[in-house]
Amino acid sequence: MRAVARNVAAILLGLAAAALVLLGADAAGLTPRPHPARFRLVAEDASAPLRRIAIHYAPTADAVAMPVWRQLFAAVGADVEVEVAVARAADFDRFVVAMRDAGVGELDRFHPVVVGREITTWSRDRFAALVGADGAGGVLAPPRVDAAFAGRTGDMESPHALARAVYGDDARIARIVFEGGDLAASAHTLFVGPELGRRSQGRVAADRAAIDGELRRHFDEDIVWLGDGPDDAPHHHVMMYMVPLDDHTVVVGDPRAGAALAAAEPAAATLTLDDDLEGHARRFDQVADRLAARGFDVIRMPVVVLAGAGAYVTYTNALFDREPGPAGRPIVYLPTYRLPALDDAAARQYRDLGYVVRPIDVSGIYRLNGSLGCLVNVMARGAG
C-alpha cells in the first residue's frame, strides 16, 4: 500500500509540476512544446546565410518592382538560388532578359516556377517556409479562400507550385487562414501578430487555443504572441513593425522618432503622415513593452506611418543574410526611401550593431503597402 501511495504521490507531483510549467509558459506569453512538430519557420534573422529565396515576377508590376529586382540581385550572393514564380514560362524569359540587361550575373541561379495563373508581385504572404531538424524543407500554405481579384486568386496557387518544383511534394495545408506576414521567426522563437486571430473568424475555430494548437502542429518553436487583440499591435504584418535580430534581440519601430525625422527632412515634405500618431505610437509601444517584459532586448528604430496606415517607411521589413564562414558578419539588405535623414539613421543603427548594410531603394513600390521583406520569401538558409 505504501508503494501504491508513493506512486500516486509521484504522479500527482508530476502533474502539478507540469501544470506549473504550463502556467509559467502562459504567463510569459510562450506556448510550450508538449508534442514537438517536425518543422520550424525559416528564420528571418541573419543567423545563417541565405541559400534559397522565392519571388513572384508579374510583368504588370515592372514599373515598381523591377528596379528592386535589379538592385537586389546585383547585391545578393550569386550562390543564392532564386525560385521565380510566374504565371507563364514567357514571363520568366522576360525576367531573365531584364536581369541580363541590368548586368546581373550568374543567371542560372534563377529557376522558373510556372503557376499557370495571374499572380501579384508579393510573395512573402502566400506561404510559410519550413525547415526540419534534418535540414529538409517544406511549404505551409493557407487554405484557399475567396479573393477579391485574379492576382490574389493566382497567388493561392503559388505555394503549391513552389512545393512541387522545389521539394517534389505537396504543400502542407493549415487549418487556419493566415498570411506569411503574420509570422516571423528567429532560430528558436516564432513571433505571431494578433492580426492572425481575425483571419479565420467565421471560417474555422479562431480562438487563441485553437490557433495555438494549429501553429504547434506545424512549428517546433516557442510561440510569442505580439498582442492579445487587434489593438495591441499595429494593424499590419509583423515585419512592418518589428523584426527579430536573433533569439534575444528584436527591433521595434518608433513612430514618434520617425515623425520627428520626417519633419526635419525636406524630401519628406510630400509625405502625408497619418493623423493618429499617438494611436499608432501606443500600439508600437505595446509591442515593445510586451517583448521587453518577456526578456528580449528591444531596440527602437524610426518608422513613419503614412495616411491610411497601410504604407510605412519601415526599416524592419528588410532581408537578412550573413557572410560565409565562422567569422562572417551579418548583412541587412535595407529598404531605403530617398529620405536621407531617415534612411541614414536606420543604416547607422544597423552598422552600430555590426551589420553590413546594403541599401535597396524601394521608393517606387512602398506606397502599395509593402516593402522589401514583402517581396521576398526566404525558403532556406545555409549553415550558421
matplotlib code that plots the C-alpha trace (Angstrom):
import matplotlib.pyplot as plt

x = [0.0, 2.9, 4.3, 1.0, 0.7, 4.2, 3.4, 0.2, 2.0, 4.7, 2.1, 0.3, 3.6, 4.4, 1.0, 1.4, 4.9, 3.6, 0.8, 3.2, 5.3, 2.3, 1.1, 4.6, 4.9, 1.4, 2.3, 5.4, 3.5, 5.0, 3.2, 5.1, 6.0, 4.4, 4.5, 7.3, 6.4, 8.7, 9.4, 10.4, 9.7, 12.8, 14.4, 14.1, 17.3, 20.9, 21.7, 22.8, 23.5, 20.7, 20.5, 17.2, 14.6, 11.3, 9.9, 6.9, 7.5, 4.5, 5.2, 2.4, 4.4, 7.6, 7.4, 7.6, 9.2, 11.8, 14.1, 14.1, 15.0, 17.8, 19.4, 18.7, 20.2, 23.2, 23.7, 22.8, 25.4, 25.3, 25.2, 21.7, 19.1, 16.1, 12.8, 10.8, 7.1, 5.5, 2.1, 3.6, 7.0, 7.3, 7.3, 10.3, 12.1, 11.3, 12.6, 15.9, 16.4, 15.8, 18.4, 20.9, 20.3, 20.9, 24.3, 23.2, 25.4, 25.1, 21.7, 21.5, 20.6, 17.1, 14.6, 11.2, 8.1, 5.1, 1.9, -0.4, -2.5, -2.0, -0.1, 0.8, 4.4, 4.0, 5.5, 6.0, 2.4, 1.5, 3.1, 5.3, 8.7, 9.5, 12.8, 13.1, 15.8, 17.4, 17.5, 14.7, 12.4, 8.7, 5.9, 2.9, 0.0, -3.2, -6.5, -7.9, -10.4, -12.2, -10.1, -11.1, -9.2, -7.5, -3.9, -4.7, -6.5, -3.5, -1.3, -3.0, -1.6, 1.9, 2.9, 1.6, 3.7, 6.7, 6.4, 6.2, 9.1, 11.5, 10.7, 8.8, 6.0, 2.7, 2.4, 1.1, -2.3, -3.0, -6.4, -6.4, -6.3, -3.0, -0.7, 3.0, 3.5, 1.5, 4.6, 8.3, 11.0, 14.4, 16.2, 14.0, 11.1, 8.0, 6.5, 2.8, 0.9, -2.6, -3.9, -3.7, -6.6, -9.1, -8.3, -10.1, -13.1, -16.3, -14.4, -12.9, -12.3, -10.5, -9.9, -6.4, -6.3, -7.3, -4.8, -2.0, -2.8, -2.7, 0.6, 2.1, 1.0, 3.5, 6.1, 8.6, 9.4, 8.3, 5.5, 5.4, 2.2, 2.7, -0.7, -3.9, -6.2, -6.1, -5.5, -2.5, -0.2, -0.1, -2.7, -0.2, 2.1, 4.7, 7.8, 6.3, 6.6, 9.2, 11.8, 13.9, 17.7, 18.4, 16.8, 17.4, 17.2, 14.3, 13.8, 10.5, 9.5, 9.2, 6.6, 7.4, 11.1, 10.1, 7.8, 10.5, 13.0, 10.4, 9.7, 13.3, 13.7, 13.0, 12.4, 9.6, 7.6, 5.5, 4.5, 1.2, 1.6, -1.4, -3.3, -3.4, 0.3, -0.3, -2.6, 0.0, 2.8, 0.8, 0.4, 4.1, 5.0, 2.8, 4.7, 8.0, 6.9, 5.4, 8.7, 10.8, 8.6, 9.4, 13.2, 14.0, 16.5, 14.4, 15.9, 13.7, 14.1, 12.3, 9.2, 6.8, 3.1, 1.5, -2.1, -4.4, -2.0, -1.2, 2.1, 5.0, 8.5, 9.8, 13.3, 12.3, 10.8, 14.3, 16.1, 18.8, 21.8, 25.3, 28.8, 30.1, 32.4, 32.6, 33.7, 31.1, 29.3, 25.5, 24.2, 21.0, 19.5, 18.0, 14.9, 15.5, 13.0, 15.0, 14.6, 18.2, 17.6, 15.5, 17.5, 20.8, 19.5, 18.4, 21.6, 23.7, 21.8, 22.4, 26.0, 26.4, 25.0, 27.7, 25.8, 27.0, 24.3, 23.4, 20.7, 17.9, 15.7, 12.0, 10.7, 8.8, 6.8, 6.4, 3.2, 1.5, 1.5, 4.6, 8.4, 11.4, 10.6, 7.1, 8.6, 10.9, 10.2, 13.2, 12.9, 16.2, 19.4, 22.8, 24.8, 25.2]
y = [0.0, 2.4, 1.7, 2.5, 5.6, 6.7, 6.0, 8.0, 10.9, 10.9, 11.0, 13.9, 15.7, 15.2, 16.5, 19.5, 20.3, 20.0, 22.4, 24.9, 24.7, 25.3, 28.2, 29.7, 29.5, 31.0, 33.9, 34.5, 34.7, 31.5, 28.4, 25.3, 22.4, 19.3, 17.4, 18.8, 19.3, 18.4, 21.8, 25.4, 28.5, 29.6, 32.4, 36.0, 36.9, 36.8, 33.7, 31.9, 32.8, 32.9, 29.7, 29.8, 32.6, 32.8, 35.8, 36.5, 38.0, 39.8, 41.9, 44.2, 45.3, 46.0, 49.8, 49.4, 46.0, 45.7, 48.4, 46.4, 43.2, 44.8, 46.2, 43.1, 40.6, 42.7, 42.7, 39.2, 36.5, 34.6, 31.3, 32.1, 30.0, 32.1, 30.5, 32.8, 32.1, 33.3, 33.0, 31.6, 30.5, 33.5, 35.8, 34.0, 34.6, 38.2, 38.4, 36.7, 39.2, 42.1, 40.7, 40.2, 43.7, 45.1, 43.4, 40.8, 37.7, 34.0, 33.8, 30.0, 30.7, 31.8, 28.9, 29.2, 28.0, 28.3, 28.8, 28.9, 31.8, 35.5, 36.5, 39.6, 40.7, 39.9, 36.5, 36.8, 36.5, 33.5, 30.8, 30.0, 28.4, 25.4, 23.7, 20.4, 19.3, 17.3, 20.4, 19.2, 22.0, 22.3, 24.8, 25.5, 27.1, 28.6, 27.0, 28.5, 31.3, 33.7, 36.6, 40.0, 39.9, 37.5, 38.1, 37.1, 34.0, 33.1, 33.8, 31.0, 28.5, 29.8, 27.8, 24.6, 25.1, 26.0, 23.0, 20.7, 22.4, 22.7, 19.7, 17.4, 17.2, 18.8, 21.8, 21.2, 22.9, 24.7, 24.5, 28.2, 31.1, 33.0, 35.2, 34.7, 38.2, 37.2, 35.2, 36.0, 33.8, 33.8, 30.4, 29.2, 31.6, 32.2, 35.6, 35.9, 39.0, 39.4, 40.1, 36.3, 35.9, 37.6, 36.0, 32.7, 34.3, 32.9, 30.1, 27.8, 27.8, 31.1, 31.3, 31.5, 27.9, 26.6, 28.8, 27.9, 24.2, 24.5, 26.5, 23.9, 21.2, 22.7, 24.6, 23.3, 26.7, 28.7, 31.0, 34.6, 36.5, 40.2, 41.1, 39.6, 41.6, 43.7, 47.0, 45.6, 45.9, 47.8, 46.7, 45.3, 42.3, 41.6, 42.7, 46.0, 46.9, 44.5, 42.0, 39.6, 40.0, 36.8, 34.8, 37.6, 40.9, 42.5, 45.8, 47.6, 50.7, 54.1, 56.3, 59.3, 59.2, 58.7, 61.7, 63.9, 62.9, 63.4, 66.9, 67.8, 66.0, 68.3, 65.2, 64.1, 67.3, 65.3, 62.7, 62.8, 61.2, 59.6, 61.9, 59.4, 59.5, 58.8, 55.9, 54.3, 55.0, 53.4, 50.2, 50.1, 50.8, 48.0, 45.5, 46.8, 46.7, 43.2, 41.9, 43.6, 42.1, 38.7, 39.3, 40.4, 43.3, 45.8, 48.3, 51.1, 52.3, 55.1, 54.3, 56.7, 55.7, 57.3, 58.4, 55.4, 53.4, 50.9, 52.3, 52.6, 54.0, 51.0, 49.6, 46.3, 44.9, 44.1, 41.0, 39.5, 37.5, 36.5, 36.4, 32.9, 31.3, 31.3, 35.0, 36.1, 39.4, 39.8, 41.5, 43.6, 44.4, 47.6, 49.2, 52.9, 55.5, 58.5, 60.1, 60.7, 61.7, 58.5, 56.2, 57.3, 57.0, 53.4, 52.4, 53.9, 51.9, 48.6, 49.4, 50.1, 46.7, 45.2, 44.7, 45.2, 47.5, 47.1, 49.6, 48.7, 51.6, 50.7, 54.3, 53.3, 50.5, 51.0, 53.1, 49.9, 48.9, 46.7, 46.9, 44.7, 41.9, 41.5, 40.9, 38.0, 34.7, 33.1, 29.4, 28.1, 29.2, 27.6, 26.6, 29.3]
z = [0.0, 0.8, -2.6, -4.3, -2.2, -3.2, -6.9, -6.6, -4.9, -7.5, -10.3, -8.5, -8.1, -11.7, -12.8, -10.5, -11.9, -15.4, -14.6, -13.1, -16.3, -18.5, -16.2, -16.3, -20.0, -20.4, -18.1, -20.1, -23.3, -24.6, -25.8, -24.6, -26.8, -25.4, -28.7, -30.9, -34.5, -37.3, -38.7, -37.8, -39.7, -41.6, -39.6, -40.7, -38.9, -40.0, -38.1, -41.3, -44.9, -47.5, -49.5, -51.4, -51.8, -53.7, -55.5, -57.7, -61.1, -62.5, -65.6, -64.8, -61.8, -63.7, -63.2, -59.4, -58.8, -61.5, -60.0, -56.8, -58.5, -60.4, -57.2, -55.1, -57.4, -58.0, -54.2, -53.1, -53.5, -56.8, -54.8, -53.5, -55.5, -56.6, -57.3, -59.7, -59.6, -62.8, -64.5, -67.7, -69.0, -71.2, -68.2, -66.8, -70.1, -69.9, -66.3, -67.2, -70.1, -67.8, -65.3, -68.2, -69.5, -66.0, -65.8, -63.2, -63.4, -62.8, -64.4, -63.9, -60.2, -61.3, -61.7, -63.3, -61.3, -63.6, -61.6, -64.5, -63.2, -63.0, -59.8, -57.9, -57.1, -53.3, -52.5, -48.7, -47.7, -49.8, -47.6, -44.6, -45.5, -43.3, -42.3, -40.4, -37.9, -40.7, -43.0, -45.2, -46.3, -47.0, -47.6, -45.4, -47.3, -46.0, -47.2, -50.4, -49.7, -51.9, -53.2, -54.4, -57.7, -60.1, -59.0, -55.4, -56.6, -58.6, -55.6, -53.7, -56.3, -55.9, -52.7, -54.3, -57.5, -55.4, -53.2, -56.2, -58.1, -55.2, -52.9, -55.3, -52.8, -52.0, -49.7, -46.2, -45.7, -42.5, -40.9, -40.2, -42.6, -42.4, -44.4, -44.3, -42.9, -39.8, -38.7, -38.2, -36.6, -35.1, -34.8, -31.9, -31.5, -33.6, -33.3, -34.2, -34.9, -33.5, -37.0, -37.4, -35.0, -37.2, -40.5, -39.6, -38.0, -39.5, -41.2, -38.6, -34.8, -34.3, -30.5, -29.2, -28.0, -31.5, -33.3, -30.8, -31.4, -35.1, -35.0, -32.7, -35.2, -37.7, -35.8, -33.2, -31.7, -28.7, -29.7, -28.7, -29.5, -30.1, -28.8, -27.4, -29.5, -32.7, -30.9, -29.0, -32.1, -35.3, -37.8, -40.3, -41.0, -38.3, -40.1, -41.0, -37.3, -35.7, -36.6, -34.5, -34.9, -33.0, -30.2, -27.7, -29.6, -31.5, -33.4, -33.0, -34.9, -33.3, -35.0, -32.8, -33.8, -37.4, -37.4, -35.8, -38.5, -41.3, -40.0, -40.5, -43.8, -46.9, -49.1, -46.7, -47.5, -50.0, -47.4, -45.6, -42.2, -40.6, -38.2, -35.4, -34.5, -30.8, -31.5, -33.7, -31.3, -28.5, -30.5, -31.4, -27.7, -26.5, -28.7, -27.4, -23.8, -24.2, -25.7, -23.1, -20.3, -21.8, -21.5, -25.1, -25.7, -27.6, -30.0, -31.3, -34.9, -36.7, -38.7, -40.5, -40.7, -43.7, -44.1, -44.4, -42.3, -45.0, -46.2, -43.8, -44.2, -42.3, -41.7, -40.0, -43.3, -44.5, -45.8, -43.7, -44.7, -43.4, -44.8, -45.2, -42.6, -38.8, -38.7, -41.3, -40.4, -40.5, -43.6, -44.0, -47.3, -46.1, -47.7, -48.4, -49.4, -50.8, -47.4, -46.3, -42.7, -42.1, -44.3, -42.8, -39.2, -39.8, -41.6, -38.8, -36.2, -38.1, -38.7, -35.0, -34.3, -36.6, -39.8, -43.3, -44.8, -48.4, -49.3, -51.7, -52.9, -52.6, -53.0, -56.1, -54.5, -50.8, -51.1, -52.3, -48.6, -48.6, -48.5, -49.4, -47.0, -48.5, -52.0, -50.9, -49.1, -47.6, -48.2, -46.9, -45.1, -45.0, -42.0, -39.4]

ax = plt.figure().add_subplot(projection="3d")
ax.plot(x, y, z, "-o")
ax.set_aspect("equal")
plt.show()
